[in-house]
Amino acid sequence: MTQEPQCSFCNKSRLDVGLLIQGEHAYICEDCITLSFDIMLDEVSSENSNIQLTMDMYNTIRRVAKKAVKIFEDK
């Protein structure tokens, strides 16, 4: 029997989450995506952040969001 894919970060199965994105070597669920966005946004808004870090975080969030939208469109 084939094991159901699960999030590589929290180990929730595809059955336990609404969205599970497959990467090259890992999966990530929508809960972990949301948590990572929150962490990145907190980091960007901290007083110690600089403009390059802000732009890097923004670009990372944009890439992940585009991939998530594409997955929804392909369903």
Buried (B, 14 or more C-beta within 10 A) or exposed (E): EEEEEBBBBEEBBBEBBEBBBEEEEEBBBBBBBEBBBEEBEEEBEEEEEEEEBBEEBEEEBEEBEEEBEEEEEEE
